[in-house]
Amino acid sequence: MRIAIMGSGGIGGYLGARLVQGSEDVVFIARGAHLEAMRRSGLRLQSQLGDIALGPVRATEAPKEIGAVDLVIFAVKLYDTEVAAAAVVPLVGPATRVVTLQNGIDSVETLARFMPRSQVVGGATYMSARLEEPGLIVHAGKITRVVVGSPNDAMIEMWRSACLKAGGIDLETVEDIEQVLWNKFVTVSAFSGATSLMRAGVGPILNDPQSRMFLEQLRDEGVAVASAAGHSMPDEDRERIMSYWGTFPPETRSSMANDLAQGRPLELSWLSGRMHTLGEKFGVPTPAHSAVYRALHLYADGAKPSGQALP
């Protein structure tokens, strides 16, 4: 397959590295120091499922240089969605599928403003991977689950076969991807909010009664918002979410927490901020998500507030 990775950070970099190892034709779209590192010295992946050290890989910051591909894996940060969506249009031929693996619940509709809706496939990832430094992706734990819609689509089935051949990617397809996206939205919004606000890994949060209570409140508010929006989650999903968080290494933090620590822009408005506005829309109280949104809003654009302490 000809595959373009739009957004070659943690998730995109992980998937791309595995697919290159499986002999697929992959081009990475990136920018800055990470782009230069991939061009100059290659791409490395550190993972409990097996490390990868690729030599210089095909990488560019200009999608128009590539031409139409079979599959675009769209994994940019949410605040870059519209600019990136416009940039990938030259990659989209009549048979191309664009699979969005972003957080939140708005990606499919946003991409559909730039390309045919029938060629956009929603998806969700359940793994912890980060860009540790230019040219280096670090995957925490052993979970590599990717869930996408369009189970009977020929191009998606080709991708499934490519993932099986590559190894290290647990890809499944479902009929109701919208429900999956809402479940993921509830899960990631709570996890991102808690690990960012507390500046802590998931292990200490789960082990501290008060911190755990706040994480559970974030989860429960999300479940209530999802129900009000017509995407009810069964009671067992609450414990399933907690069990899922418990599978991570104790030091695992969300990508938003890592971005906060490094002074980068945050996906805050699309996660706890979106929960806050949806709560207002549906009349569902979201005090915990509202607290996360308001407390971190100073950092949303990546700037670090400065000032002198009072005497």
N, C-alpha and C positions, 0 to 999 in steps of 0.2 A: 504493500500500500504506500501511496504518497501521503505523508502526514505532516501537517504543520502544527507546531506547538506555539500558540499565541499566549505568551506569558510563561516564561521559562524559569519561574521561581520554584518553590518547594514542590507543589503538586505537578505542575507542568514539567519541571525538570526531572522529577522522579519517573513519571510515565514515559517521557521521551527517552531517557537513558535506558529503561528496560526495553522499549521498542527497538531502539538502535541495536541493542544486544541481540534482539531477536531477528536482526537482519532486515528490518523495515527501512524504507526510505524516509528519513525524518529530517526536517529542517526546523531549527529553533529560532523563534523571533524574540529578541531581547534588546537591551540597550545598555549603555554605560559600561562599567567595569566588568559586569558579568558577561556581556557580549564579547568584549575583548578577550577575556580569559578563555571562553569557549573556543574562540577562533585560534588563539595562540597556543594554549596548552591542553585544551580539551575539557571534558566534563567528568567529574568524579561523583560517585554516589556511595555514601556510607549507610549500610543497612544490615540489620540482623539477618535478613533474608539473603544476604550476599552483597559484597561490595562490587562496584563497577568502576573501572578506570578507562574511559574512552580517550582516544587521541583527539586532535582537533576535529570538531564536528561542524556540520553545515549550520551556519547561524547568520542572521541578518537583522537589521532593524527596519527594513523596508519590505513589507509583504508583496508589494507590486513587482519585486524582482523575481518572485517565485513562480507566479502563474497559478492556474487552477490545480487543486489537489483533491484527493479522495476524501480526506477527513481533516477538519480543523478542531484541535482540542483547545478550547477557549478557557483560559485559566488566569486571566488578569484580575487584579484587585478591583473591587466593585466601583471605586471612584474613578477608574480608568475605562469603564465599560463603553461609554459612547464613543470616545476617541478611538479605542481599539476596534470596536465594531465597524466603524467607518473604514479603518485601515485594512481589515481583512476582506473587504468586498472583492478585491482582485483575486483572492484565493478561491472564490466560490464559483464553480462551474455548474452546469445543469444537474450533475449527479452528486455534487459535494454535500456532505453532512457536516454541520457545525455543532459540535457537542459542547455545551456550556457546563463547566464544572465549578461555577462560582458559588459562593455562599448566598443566602438570601432567597427571595421568592420572585424577583423581578427580572431576572436575566433573560429568560426566553422572550418575553414581550419586548424588552429593549432591543435585543438583536433583531427581532422580526421587523423593526422599523427600517433596517438597513438591507435586508435580504428576505427571500421568500420564507414565510413562516413554516412551510412544509419541509424546509431543509434544516431547520433548527431543532435540535434534540436536547431536552433538559436532562441534567444529570447531577449526581451528588457524590462526593467522595467521603470516605470514612477512614482517614489516615492522618498521621501527623508527620509532615515533612516540611523542612525549612531550608532556605538558602543561607547556609552558614557563612559563606564568603564567596566572592566571585569564583565561579567554576566548581563549587562544592555544594552538593545537596546532602542533607542529613535526614534520614528517615528514622523516627522513633517508634519502638515497638515492632509488632509483626503484622498489624492490620493494614491491608491494602485494598479495601473494598471500594468498588466503584459501581454505582447503580445508574442506569440510563433508561430512557424510554425507547419507543419504537422497536419492540422486540422482533417484529417480522420484517424489518428493513434490511435489505441485502447488504448495504454498506456497513451497517452496525454489526451484522453477523460476520462480515469480513474482519472487522476490528476485534470482535470477540476471539476469532481464530488467531489473530495476530497476538493478542494478549496471552492466550494459552501457550502459543509457541515461545513467546518471550519469557514467560514465568514471572512471578512476583507481582502480578496484577490479577486481582479477583474481580472480574467484570461480570455483572449480571444485568439482565434486562427485565423490565416490568411494564405492565399495561398502564398503571396509574402512577405516572411519575410525579404528577402534581401533589399527590398525598405524600410521596417520599420527600419532595422538596419542602413541604410544610413541616414534616417531622424533623428534617435536618435543620430547618430554620429555628425551630424551638430549641433543639439540642445545641447548635453552635452559638446561638445568641446568648444562652445561659452560660455556656462554657467560656466564651470570649469575654462576656461581661465580668464574670467572677475572677478569672485569672488575670485580667487586665487591671481591674479595680484593686485587687488585693496584692498584685505584684508577686504572685506565688504560683507554684506548680499545683497540679490537681491533687497530688497525694496529701500535702499538708492541709489543703482545703477540705478534703473528705474526712480527714482525721480530727479536725477541730470542730466541736459541736456547733459553735456559733457560725463559723464560716460555711460549714455544710448546710446549715439552715438557710443561709442566704442563697446558696447555690440552688437548693431545692425550691426556694421561693421564686427565683428567676425561671426555673423550669416550669413551675405550676402556673405562673402568669402566662408563659408562652402557650401552654396547653389550653388555657382559658381563651386566649386570643384566637388560637387556631379553631377552637370549637365555634366561637362567635362568627368566624369567617367561613364556616361550613366545612371544616376539615377536622372533625372530631378525632381524638386519639383515645384508644381504650385505656382503662386504668393500668393495665399491665405495662403499657409503654413508659410509665413513670419510672418503674423499677428497672425496665430494660435500659433506659437512658442512664440511670445511676450505675448499673452493671457495666455498661459500655465505658463510662469514664473510668471505672475501676480497673479496666484492662490496660490503661496507659501506664508507662513508667511514671513514678511519683513526681518527677521534675517536669513533666510535660506541661507546656503552656500553649495557649491558643496563638495563632498567627497574629492576631490583633495585639496580644500582650507582648509578643516579640517586636512588633512594629512600634509599640509605645516605648519600649525600652531603648530602641534605636533611634527614636525621634522621627519616625516616618509617619506619613498620613495614616489615618485609621479608617476602618470600614464601619465606624460607629453608627453613622446615620442609617445604614442599611440593616443593622442588627438591633441593638437595644433602642436606638433612635426610631427604627421602624416599629418595634413593639410599642414604644411610647405613643406614636401617632395612631397606630391601629387600635390601641386601647382607648384612646380618646374617640376615635371614629365609632367603635362598637359599644362604648360605655362600659369597658372592662377595666377595672383598676390595675395599674401596673407600677406600683410604687418602687419596686426593686429595679426594674428596667429603667424607669424614669430617673432614679438616683444614679445609675451607671451612666446614662446619657448625659445628664447634667454635670456630673462630677468630672467626666472625661472630655467634655466638649471643648475645653481650653486647648486640648491636645489634638483635636480632630484633624487639623491641617498639618500636623507634624511639627509645629513650632513648640518650643519649650518655653513656657512663661518664665519671665525673669523678674526680679525685684528684690529689694533689700528687706530684711526682717525688721519688724518694728523694734525700737529700743525697749 
